C-alpha cells in the first residue's frame, strides 16, 4: 500500500520513545531521518520531503506536550497532523447531478476506475452512466462494457465509430436520464500532442464539472511532468490513485497532487468494481500509522452485511444478536467478510490490530488465514441444514461423513466447530452488554490505536 514502509518504519522509531516524558534532539533527529528515508524511497519529491521533515522537527522540539501526554504520543500527533497536511483535503465530490471526465496515460487504470466510480455513485443512490470514448486502445470498449455490467450501471460506447468526440456527444444524448456521467478518455504510452488535442476537444463537448487525473500508484517521479501537462491542458480538479493493492510506492502520485494544487478523490485497491473507496485524509493517515479507521470500517461492514442479506432474505444479522448463533450465521458472516475486501486492508482499519500488530505477523499470515477460511466454506457447504442450525449435533460419525464429502481432513472440521464455539461465546458477551459498556469498549479500542505493542486480542480471533 502507498507509503506502507513509512508507517512500518515510523512505528518502529516511535516505539523507542516509550516511557519517555520528554524528547531530546537526538530522538527527534532519528524520527526525522526515518521520515525522510521512507518518503524519498517512495518517490515523493525532495522539496516536499524537506519541508515536511523541517516542520516536524521544529514542532517536536519547540511545542510542549499537553499535561499527561507521553513524548511518543506527542510526536505521533505531530507526525499525523503534518502528514494530513501534506496530503491535503479530499476532493469535493457532491452527491448530485454532474459530469466527471477522467484523464491519464494508457495503463493508469482509467477504464476500471470509471466503472468503479459509477458503482460507488450507484451505492449512494444516484444513477450513473459511463461513456467510453477510447478508440485508441484495442479492447477498451469490451473491457468497459463488461466492467459496467458487473457494476450494474448504464454504459455507452460505439465500437464502430473512430471519432471519440462524436462518441462523447452521442453518449451524453443516449444516457440523458443518468444523473452522473463519467467520461472515460483514451490514453497513450506517453504524453503526445494528439492525446492533449483529443482530450481538449472532448472536454469542449461534455463540459465536465470535474476533471480527474488517474494515476498508477507506481508512477514515480514521472508524475510531476504528467500532472503539469494535463493541468495546463484541461485543469485537474482531483486525482484518483489506482493499484494500491500491490507493492507500489505511491509517492509520485502525492507529488502530482501537490503539483496540480488539487486533491485526492478516490483510491483504487483491487480488480473488482467494489475495490474503490473515497479518500479521507484523516482515516488514511490514521491507518498508515496503525491507529485504525473506524469510519471506513463501519461503512464496509454495513455495505457487506446489506449485500449478504439481500442475497438471502431469510437471514437477518440482527437476529443472531438476540438469539442463538448458528453455523449458518457464521457462514453468512464469512460471506460478508469476503465482500469487505482483502483481509489485510480490513485489519488496518481496526484500531490496535493494524500497524504494529500486523508488522509482527509472518509474511504468509494473511494467505494462511484466507486458505483456512476457504476450507471452512467448503466444509459448511458439505453440511446439512440441520447441522448448520445445530452444530452440537455434529458428532464423530458426522465429522467423518463431512470430511469425506468436503475433501477436508477431520481436524479442519473440528477447528471449524471450535471456532464457532469461540464466536458464540463472544456473541453472548455482546448480548449481555449495555450501551454504556459498548461505548467504553469502542473508546478503549480507539485509545489502543497507535500502540501495537503486542499481539493483543488477535489470538482470540482464531483463524480470522
C-alpha positions as CSV (number, residue, x, y, z in Angstrom):
1,X,0.0,0.0,0.0
2,X,1.1,3.6,-0.6
3,X,3.8,4.7,1.9
4,X,3.3,1.4,3.8
5,X,7.0,1.3,4.5
6,X,6.8,4.8,6.1
7,X,4.2,3.6,8.5
8,X,6.2,0.5,9.5
9,X,9.5,2.4,10.0
10,X,7.8,5.2,11.9
11,X,6.1,2.8,14.2
12,X,9.5,1.3,15.0
13,X,11.0,4.6,15.7
14,X,8.1,5.8,17.8
15,X,8.2,2.6,19.9
16,X,11.7,3.6,21.0
17,X,10.2,6.6,22.7
18,X,8.0,4.5,25.1
19,X,8.4,5.6,28.7
20,X,10.0,8.9,27.8
21,X,8.2,12.1,29.1
22,X,10.5,14.5,27.2
23,X,12.3,14.4,23.9
24,X,15.9,15.4,23.2
25,X,17.3,16.5,19.8
26,X,18.7,13.0,19.0
27,X,15.3,11.4,19.4
28,X,13.7,13.9,17.0
29,X,16.5,13.7,14.5
30,X,16.2,9.9,14.3
31,X,12.4,10.2,13.6
32,X,13.0,12.9,11.0
33,X,15.6,10.8,9.3
34,X,13.2,7.8,9.1
35,X,10.6,10.1,7.6
36,X,13.0,11.4,5.0
37,X,14.3,8.0,4.1
38,X,10.8,6.5,3.7
39,X,9.3,9.4,1.7
40,X,12.3,9.6,-0.6
41,X,12.3,5.9,-1.3
42,X,8.5,6.2,-2.0
43,X,9.3,8.7,-4.8
44,X,8.0,11.8,-3.0
45,X,9.5,15.0,-4.4
46,X,12.7,16.1,-2.5
47,X,11.4,19.6,-1.8
48,X,8.2,18.2,-0.3
49,X,10.2,15.9,1.9
50,X,12.4,18.6,3.3
51,X,9.6,20.9,4.0
52,X,7.7,18.2,5.9
53,X,10.6,17.0,7.9
54,X,11.7,20.5,8.9
55,X,8.2,21.3,10.1
56,X,8.0,18.1,12.2
57,X,11.5,18.7,13.7
58,X,10.6,22.4,14.6
59,X,7.3,21.4,16.2
60,X,8.7,18.4,18.1
61,X,11.4,20.5,19.7
62,X,9.5,23.7,20.3
63,X,6.0,22.6,21.3
64,X,5.4,21.5,24.8
65,X,3.4,18.2,25.2
66,X,0.0,18.7,26.9
67,X,-0.1,17.6,30.5
68,X,-0.2,13.8,30.9
69,X,0.8,13.2,27.3
70,X,3.9,11.0,26.7
71,X,6.6,12.1,24.3
72,X,5.7,9.3,22.0
73,X,2.0,10.3,21.7
74,X,3.0,13.9,21.3
75,X,5.3,13.1,18.3
76,X,2.7,10.8,16.9
77,X,0.2,13.6,16.9
78,X,2.6,16.0,15.2
79,X,3.5,13.4,12.5
80,X,-0.2,12.7,12.0
81,X,-1.1,16.3,11.6
82,X,1.8,17.1,9.2
83,X,1.2,14.1,7.0
84,X,-2.5,15.0,6.8
85,X,-1.4,18.5,5.8
86,X,1.0,17.1,3.1
87,X,-1.8,15.0,1.5
88,X,-4.4,17.7,1.8
89,X,-8.2,17.6,1.9
90,X,-10.2,15.1,-0.1
91,X,-11.6,16.3,-3.5
92,X,-15.1,17.7,-3.0
93,X,-17.5,15.4,-4.9
94,X,-21.1,16.3,-4.2
95,X,-23.8,13.7,-4.4
96,X,-25.8,15.4,-7.2
97,X,-26.0,15.5,-10.9
98,X,-22.6,16.2,-12.6
99,X,-20.2,15.2,-15.3
100,X,-16.8,13.9,-14.5
101,X,-14.1,13.4,-17.1
102,X,-11.1,11.0,-16.5
103,X,-7.7,11.6,-18.0
104,X,-4.4,9.8,-17.8
105,X,-1.8,7.8,-19.6
106,X,-2.5,4.3,-21.0
107,X,-2.3,1.7,-18.3
108,X,-3.1,4.0,-15.4
109,X,-6.4,2.3,-14.8
110,X,-8.9,4.8,-16.2
111,X,-11.4,2.3,-17.7
112,X,-11.5,0.2,-14.5
113,X,-11.8,3.4,-12.4
114,X,-14.7,4.7,-14.5
115,X,-16.8,1.6,-13.7
116,X,-15.7,1.6,-10.0
117,X,-16.7,5.3,-9.6
118,X,-20.0,4.6,-11.3
119,X,-20.6,1.7,-8.9
120,X,-19.7,4.0,-6.0
121,X,-22.2,6.6,-7.1
122,X,-24.9,4.0,-7.6
123,X,-24.4,2.9,-3.9
124,X,-25.0,6.5,-2.9
125,X,-28.5,6.4,-4.5
126,X,-27.6,8.2,-7.8
127,X,-28.0,6.8,-11.4
128,X,-24.6,6.9,-13.1
129,X,-23.6,6.2,-16.7
130,X,-20.1,5.5,-18.2
131,X,-19.3,6.9,-21.6
132,X,-16.4,5.1,-23.2
133,X,-14.6,7.3,-25.8
134,X,-11.3,5.4,-26.1
135,X,-10.9,4.4,-29.8
136,X,-7.1,4.1,-29.5
137,X,-6.7,1.0,-27.3
138,X,-7.9,-2.3,-28.7
139,X,-10.3,-3.9,-26.2
140,X,-11.2,-0.7,-24.4
141,X,-14.8,-0.9,-25.4
142,X,-15.2,-4.6,-24.4
143,X,-13.5,-4.1,-21.1
144,X,-15.6,-1.0,-20.2
145,X,-18.8,-2.8,-21.2
146,X,-18.0,-5.8,-19.1
147,X,-17.0,-3.8,-16.1
148,X,-20.2,-1.7,-16.2
149,X,-22.3,-4.9,-16.5
150,X,-20.6,-6.1,-13.3
151,X,-21.2,-2.8,-11.6
152,X,-24.8,-2.9,-12.9
153,X,-24.6,0.7,-14.3
154,X,-25.6,2.3,-17.6
155,X,-22.9,2.2,-20.3
156,X,-22.5,3.8,-23.7
157,X,-19.8,3.2,-26.3
158,X,-19.6,2.7,-30.1
159,X,-17.1,0.1,-31.3
160,X,-17.8,1.0,-35.0
161,X,-17.0,4.7,-34.6
162,X,-13.4,6.0,-34.6
163,X,-14.3,9.6,-33.6
164,X,-14.0,9.9,-29.8
165,X,-15.6,13.4,-29.8
166,X,-18.7,12.1,-31.7
167,X,-18.9,9.2,-29.3
168,X,-18.9,11.6,-26.3
169,X,-21.6,13.7,-27.9
170,X,-23.8,10.7,-28.8
171,X,-23.1,9.2,-25.3
172,X,-24.5,12.3,-23.5
173,X,-27.7,12.1,-25.6
174,X,-28.1,8.3,-25.2
175,X,-27.6,8.5,-21.4
176,X,-29.6,11.7,-20.8
177,X,-31.6,10.0,-18.0
178,X,-28.4,9.5,-15.9
179,X,-27.6,11.8,-13.1
180,X,-23.8,11.3,-13.1
181,X,-21.9,11.0,-16.4
182,X,-18.4,9.6,-16.1
183,X,-16.4,10.1,-19.4
184,X,-13.5,7.7,-19.9
185,X,-10.9,9.1,-22.4
186,X,-8.1,7.4,-24.3
187,X,-4.5,7.3,-23.0
188,X,-1.1,6.9,-24.7
189,X,2.2,5.4,-23.6
190,X,3.5,9.0,-23.3
191,X,2.1,12.5,-23.3
192,X,1.7,13.2,-27.0
193,X,0.2,16.2,-28.7
194,X,-2.6,14.3,-30.3
195,X,-3.7,13.0,-26.9
196,X,-3.8,16.5,-25.5
197,X,-5.7,17.8,-28.6
198,X,-8.2,14.9,-28.3
199,X,-8.9,15.4,-24.7
200,X,-9.4,19.1,-25.1
201,X,-11.9,18.5,-27.9
202,X,-13.8,16.0,-25.7
203,X,-13.8,18.5,-22.8
204,X,-15.4,21.2,-25.0
205,X,-18.2,18.8,-25.9
206,X,-19.0,17.3,-22.5
207,X,-18.2,20.4,-20.4
208,X,-17.3,18.4,-17.3
209,X,-17.9,19.7,-13.8
210,X,-14.7,18.0,-12.7
211,X,-11.6,16.7,-14.4
212,X,-9.8,13.9,-12.6
213,X,-6.3,12.6,-13.3
214,X,-6.0,8.8,-12.9
215,X,-2.5,7.8,-11.7
216,X,-1.0,4.4,-11.2
217,X,0.5,4.4,-7.7
218,X,3.7,3.1,-9.2
219,X,4.3,6.1,-11.4
220,X,7.2,7.6,-9.6
221,X,8.9,10.9,-10.4
222,X,7.3,11.0,-13.9
223,X,4.1,12.0,-12.2
224,X,5.3,15.6,-11.9
225,X,5.6,16.3,-15.6
226,X,2.4,14.4,-16.5
227,X,0.4,16.2,-13.9
228,X,1.7,19.6,-15.1
229,X,0.8,19.0,-18.8
230,X,-2.7,17.6,-18.1
231,X,-3.3,20.5,-15.7
232,X,-2.2,23.1,-18.2
233,X,-4.4,21.5,-20.9
234,X,-7.8,20.8,-19.1
235,X,-7.2,21.8,-15.5
236,X,-7.1,19.0,-12.9
237,X,-9.6,19.2,-10.0
238,X,-8.9,15.9,-8.4
239,X,-6.7,12.7,-8.5
240,X,-7.6,9.0,-8.4
241,X,-4.7,6.8,-7.2
242,X,-5.0,3.2,-8.6
243,X,-3.4,-0.2,-7.9
244,X,-2.8,0.4,-4.2
245,X,-3.2,-3.3,-3.6
246,X,0.3,-4.1,-4.9
247,X,3.8,-3.0,-3.8
248,X,3.6,0.4,-5.4
249,X,5.4,3.2,-3.7
250,X,2.9,5.9,-4.3
251,X,5.0,8.9,-3.6
252,X,4.8,10.1,-7.2
253,X,1.1,10.4,-7.0
254,X,1.3,12.6,-3.9
255,X,3.8,14.8,-5.8
256,X,1.2,15.1,-8.6
257,X,-1.4,16.2,-6.2
258,X,0.9,18.9,-4.9
259,X,2.0,19.9,-8.4
260,X,-1.6,20.5,-9.6
261,X,-2.7,22.1,-6.4
262,X,-5.6,19.6,-6.4
263,X,-6.5,16.7,-4.0
264,X,-7.1,13.0,-3.9
265,X,-10.7,11.9,-4.6
266,X,-10.7,8.1,-4.7
267,X,-8.3,5.2,-4.0
268,X,-8.4,2.0,-6.2
269,X,-7.4,-1.1,-4.2
270,X,-8.1,-4.1,-6.5
271,X,-9.6,-5.5,-9.7
272,X,-13.3,-5.8,-8.8
273,X,-15.7,-2.9,-9.2
274,X,-16.2,-2.8,-5.4
275,X,-12.5,-2.2,-4.8
276,X,-12.7,1.6,-4.5
277,X,-13.0,3.9,-1.6
278,X,-13.5,7.6,-1.1
279,X,-10.2,9.2,0.0
280,X,-10.4,10.5,3.6
281,X,-7.1,12.0,4.6
282,X,-7.6,11.6,8.4
283,X,-8.5,7.9,8.1
284,X,-5.8,7.2,5.5
285,X,-3.0,8.6,7.7
286,X,-4.6,7.0,10.8
287,X,-4.4,3.6,9.1
288,X,-0.8,4.3,7.9
289,X,0.3,5.0,11.5
290,X,-1.5,1.9,12.9
291,X,-4.3,3.9,14.5
292,X,-7.2,2.3,12.5
293,X,-10.1,3.9,10.6
294,X,-13.4,3.1,12.3
295,X,-15.4,5.2,9.8
296,X,-14.2,3.3,6.7
297,X,-14.5,0.0,8.6
298,X,-18.2,0.7,9.6
299,X,-19.0,1.6,6.0
300,X,-17.6,-1.6,4.7
301,X,-19.3,-3.7,7.3
302,X,-22.7,-2.1,6.6
303,X,-22.3,-2.5,2.9
304,X,-21.2,-6.1,3.1
305,X,-24.0,-7.1,5.6
306,X,-26.6,-5.4,3.4
307,X,-25.4,-7.2,0.2
308,X,-25.2,-10.5,2.0
309,X,-28.7,-10.1,3.4
310,X,-30.1,-9.1,0.0
311,X,-28.8,-12.5,-1.4
312,X,-30.6,-14.4,1.4
313,X,-33.7,-12.6,2.6
314,X,-34.4,-15.3,5.3
315,X,-31.2,-14.3,7.1
316,X,-31.3,-11.4,9.5
317,X,-27.9,-10.4,11.0
318,X,-29.7,-8.6,13.9
319,X,-31.4,-11.9,14.9
320,X,-28.1,-13.5,15.9
321,X,-27.5,-10.7,18.4
322,X,-30.8,-11.7,20.1
323,X,-30.9,-15.5,19.8
324,X,-28.6,-18.4,19.2
325,X,-25.5,-18.1,16.9
326,X,-25.5,-20.9,14.4
327,X,-23.1,-22.2,11.8
328,X,-25.4,-20.7,9.2
329,X,-24.8,-17.3,10.9
330,X,-21.1,-17.9,10.8
331,X,-21.3,-18.9,7.1
332,X,-23.1,-15.6,6.3
333,X,-20.6,-13.6,8.3
334,X,-17.8,-15.1,6.3
335,X,-19.6,-14.3,3.1
336,X,-19.9,-10.7,4.3
337,X,-16.2,-10.6,5.2
338,X,-15.3,-11.7,1.7
339,X,-17.3,-8.7,0.4
340,X,-15.3,-6.3,2.7
341,X,-12.1,-6.6,0.6
342,X,-8.7,-8.0,1.3
343,X,-8.2,-9.1,5.0
344,X,-5.0,-7.1,5.5
345,X,-6.9,-3.9,4.5
346,X,-9.7,-4.7,6.9
347,X,-7.1,-5.3,9.7
348,X,-5.6,-1.9,9.0
349,X,-8.9,-0.3,9.8
350,X,-9.2,-1.9,13.3
351,X,-7.6,0.3,16.0
352,X,-4.9,-1.7,17.7
353,X,-4.9,-4.5,15.1
354,X,-3.3,-2.8,12.1
355,X,0.1,-1.3,12.1
356,X,2.3,-2.7,14.9
357,X,0.4,-6.0,15.4
358,X,0.3,-6.7,11.6
359,X,4.0,-5.9,11.4
360,X,4.7,-8.8,13.8
361,X,2.7,-11.4,11.8
362,X,4.6,-13.8,9.5
363,X,4.7,-12.7,5.8
364,X,2.3,-15.5,4.8
365,X,-0.2,-15.0,7.7
366,X,-2.9,-13.4,5.5
367,X,-2.6,-16.1,2.9
368,X,-2.8,-18.8,5.6
369,X,-5.9,-17.2,7.0
370,X,-7.6,-16.9,3.6
371,X,-6.8,-20.5,2.8
372,X,-8.4,-21.6,6.2
373,X,-11.5,-19.5,5.6
374,X,-11.9,-21.1,2.1
375,X,-11.5,-24.6,3.8
376,X,-14.2,-23.7,6.3
377,X,-16.5,-22.6,3.5
378,X,-16.1,-25.9,1.7
379,X,-16.8,-27.8,4.9
380,X,-20.0,-25.8,5.6
381,X,-21.2,-26.4,2.0
382,X,-21.0,-30.1,2.8
383,X,-23.2,-29.9,5.9
384,X,-26.9,-30.4,6.1
385,X,-29.3,-27.6,7.1
386,X,-29.8,-29.4,10.4
387,X,-26.1,-29.4,11.2
388,X,-25.7,-25.7,10.2
389,X,-28.6,-24.8,12.5
390,X,-27.5,-27.0,15.4
391,X,-23.7,-27.6,15.3
392,X,-23.8,-29.6,18.6
393,X,-25.3,-32.5,16.7
394,X,-22.1,-32.9,14.8
395,X,-20.5,-35.9,16.5
396,X,-17.7,-38.2,15.4
397,X,-19.6,-40.1,12.8
398,X,-20.9,-36.9,11.2
399,X,-17.4,-35.4,11.3
400,X,-16.2,-38.4,9.2
401,X,-19.0,-38.0,6.7
402,X,-18.5,-34.3,6.3
403,X,-14.7,-34.8,5.9
404,X,-15.3,-37.3,3.1
405,X,-17.9,-35.1,1.4
406,X,-15.8,-32.0,1.5
407,X,-12.4,-33.4,0.8
408,X,-11.1,-31.8,4.0
409,X,-9.5,-33.6,6.9
410,X,-11.3,-34.3,10.2
411,X,-9.0,-31.8,12.0
412,X,-10.3,-29.0,9.8
413,X,-13.9,-29.8,10.7
414,X,-13.0,-29.8,14.5
415,X,-11.3,-26.5,14.0
416,X,-14.4,-25.0,12.4
417,X,-16.6,-26.3,15.3
418,X,-14.1,-24.8,17.9
419,X,-14.1,-21.5,16.0
420,X,-17.8,-21.5,16.1
421,X,-17.9,-22.1,19.9
422,X,-15.4,-19.2,20.4
423,X,-17.5,-16.8,18.3
424,X,-20.7,-18.0,20.0
425,X,-19.2,-17.1,23.4
426,X,-18.2,-13.6,22.0
427,X,-21.7,-13.0,20.7
428,X,-23.2,-13.9,24.1
429,X,-20.8,-11.3,25.8
430,X,-22.1,-8.7,23.3
431,X,-25.7,-9.7,24.1
432,X,-25.1,-9.0,27.8
433,X,-23.6,-5.6,27.2
434,X,-25.5,-2.4,27.8
435,X,-25.0,0.8,25.6
436,X,-22.5,2.2,28.2
437,X,-20.4,-1.0,28.0
438,X,-20.3,-0.8,24.2
439,X,-19.2,2.8,24.3
440,X,-16.5,2.1,26.8
441,X,-15.2,-0.8,24.7
442,X,-15.1,1.4,21.5
443,X,-13.3,4.2,23.3
444,X,-10.7,1.6,24.6
445,X,-10.2,0.4,21.0
446,X,-9.6,3.9,19.8
447,X,-7.2,4.6,22.6
448,X,-5.2,1.5,21.7
449,X,-4.8,2.8,18.1
450,X,-1.2,3.8,18.0
451,X,0.0,1.1,20.3
452,X,0.7,-2.1,18.5
453,X,2.8,-3.2,21.4
454,X,1.9,-6.8,21.3
455,X,-0.4,-9.4,19.9
456,X,-3.3,-8.0,22.0
457,X,-6.6,-9.7,21.2
458,X,-5.6,-11.2,17.9
459,X,-5.3,-14.6,19.3
460,X,-8.9,-14.5,20.3
461,X,-9.8,-14.1,16.7
462,X,-8.8,-17.6,15.9
463,X,-8.2,-18.1,12.2
464,X,-9.9,-14.9,11.3
